């Protein structure tokens, strides 16, 4: 029995050792699985960030074209152009939340040590550069439209004054 008992004991130790190996492998598998899941989730979040950033950039580029339009040089229907520009300014201001939201998302990802932190940071910087340019162009166009409107008004007043003077000259003659 001693021989059989020792054999059983060795077998129990072997089983215990084998069990521990399996448990260690399973624990390692779970750790790797968790790490892989985290990488996938980070990739997923990054793709959403990129999509949102691309959409915002496209929108800004479209609005930059409108803000860069020099339609203020044509004096016809300046009042309508001014009203349209005011609506445009309101739309730009309403979309300011989009860049704030993207900032929050991007900065959170950077703070968490996201694998694409540098890409996120440079993308945010580029979007802010474009956003600032849009705000500048929008403001410039608004000022130019107001200047054009004042110029047209001034020219009308000058024309009215010249007409009045002409009428008075004819009365005196």
VENDAJO-V262685 format. One record per pair of residues at least 24 apart in sequence whose C-alpha atoms are under 10 Angstrom apart, sorted by the first residue. I is the first residue (numbers start at 1). J is the second residue. D is the distance in whole Angstrom. If there is no record, write none. Layout:
((I | J | D) (I | J | D))
This chain:
((39 | 114 | 9) (39 | 115 | 9) (42 | 109 | 9) (42 | 114 | 7) (42 | 115 | 8) (42 | 116 | 9) (43 | 114 | 9) (43 | 115 | 9) (43 | 116 | 9) (45 | 105 | 9) (45 | 106 | 10) (45 | 109 | 9) (45 | 114 | 10) (46 | 105 | 10) (46 | 106 | 9) (46 | 109 | 8) (46 | 114 | 9) (46 | 115 | 9) (46 | 116 | 8) (46 | 117 | 10) (46 | 119 | 10) (46 | 120 | 8) (48 | 105 | 10) (49 | 102 | 7) (49 | 103 | 10) (49 | 105 | 7) (49 | 106 | 7) (49 | 109 | 10) (49 | 120 | 8) (49 | 123 | 10) (50 | 102 | 10) (50 | 106 | 10) (50 | 119 | 10) (50 | 120 | 8) (50 | 123 | 9) (52 | 98 | 9) (52 | 99 | 10) (52 | 101 | 10) (52 | 102 | 7) (53 | 98 | 9) (53 | 99 | 9) (53 | 102 | 7) (53 | 103 | 10) (53 | 106 | 10) (53 | 120 | 9) (53 | 123 | 8) (53 | 124 | 8) (53 | 126 | 10) (53 | 127 | 8) (54 | 123 | 9) (54 | 127 | 9) (56 | 95 | 9) (56 | 98 | 7) (56 | 99 | 8) (56 | 102 | 9) (56 | 127 | 8) (56 | 131 | 9) (57 | 99 | 10) (57 | 123 | 10) (57 | 126 | 9) (57 | 127 | 7) (57 | 128 | 10) (57 | 130 | 8) (57 | 131 | 9) (59 | 92 | 10) (59 | 95 | 10) (60 | 92 | 9) (60 | 95 | 10) (60 | 127 | 9) (60 | 130 | 7) (60 | 131 | 7) (60 | 133 | 9) (60 | 134 | 7) (60 | 135 | 10) (61 | 130 | 8) (61 | 131 | 9) (61 | 134 | 8) (62 | 134 | 10) (63 | 88 | 9) (63 | 91 | 10) (63 | 92 | 8) (63 | 131 | 10) (63 | 134 | 7) (63 | 135 | 10) (63 | 137 | 10) (63 | 138 | 9) (64 | 130 | 9) (64 | 131 | 9) (64 | 133 | 8) (64 | 134 | 6) (64 | 135 | 9) (64 | 136 | 10) (64 | 137 | 7) (64 | 138 | 8) (65 | 134 | 9) (65 | 137 | 9) (66 | 134 | 10) (66 | 137 | 9) (66 | 138 | 9) (66 | 141 | 10) (67 | 133 | 10) (67 | 134 | 7) (67 | 135 | 9) (67 | 136 | 9) (67 | 137 | 6) (67 | 138 | 5) (67 | 139 | 9) (67 | 140 | 8) (67 | 141 | 6) (67 | 142 | 9) (68 | 134 | 9) (68 | 137 | 6) (68 | 138 | 8) (68 | 140 | 9) (68 | 141 | 7) (69 | 137 | 9) (69 | 138 | 10) (69 | 141 | 8) (70 | 141 | 8) (70 | 144 | 9) (70 | 145 | 9) (71 | 141 | 9) (71 | 144 | 10) (71 | 145 | 8) (72 | 141 | 8) (72 | 142 | 9) (72 | 143 | 10) (72 | 144 | 7) (72 | 145 | 5) (72 | 146 | 9) (72 | 147 | 9) (72 | 148 | 6) (72 | 149 | 9) (73 | 144 | 9) (73 | 145 | 8) (73 | 148 | 7) (74 | 145 | 10) (74 | 148 | 9) (75 | 145 | 9) (75 | 148 | 7) (75 | 149 | 8) (75 | 151 | 9) (75 | 152 | 7) (76 | 149 | 10) (76 | 152 | 9) (77 | 149 | 9) (78 | 145 | 7) (78 | 146 | 9) (78 | 148 | 8) (78 | 149 | 6) (78 | 150 | 10) (78 | 152 | 9) (79 | 145 | 9) (79 | 146 | 9) (79 | 149 | 7) (81 | 142 | 10) (81 | 145 | 8) (81 | 146 | 10) (81 | 149 | 10) (82 | 141 | 10) (82 | 142 | 7) (82 | 143 | 10) (82 | 144 | 10) (82 | 145 | 6) (82 | 146 | 7) (82 | 149 | 9) (85 | 138 | 8) (85 | 139 | 10) (85 | 141 | 8) (85 | 142 | 7) (85 | 145 | 9) (86 | 138 | 10) (86 | 142 | 8) (88 | 138 | 8) (88 | 142 | 10) (89 | 135 | 9) (89 | 138 | 7) (89 | 139 | 8) (89 | 142 | 9) (92 | 131 | 10) (92 | 134 | 9) (92 | 135 | 8) (92 | 138 | 9) (93 | 135 | 9) (96 | 131 | 9) (99 | 124 | 9) (99 | 127 | 8) (99 | 128 | 8) (99 | 131 | 8) (100 | 128 | 10) (102 | 127 | 10) (103 | 127 | 10) (103 | 128 | 9))
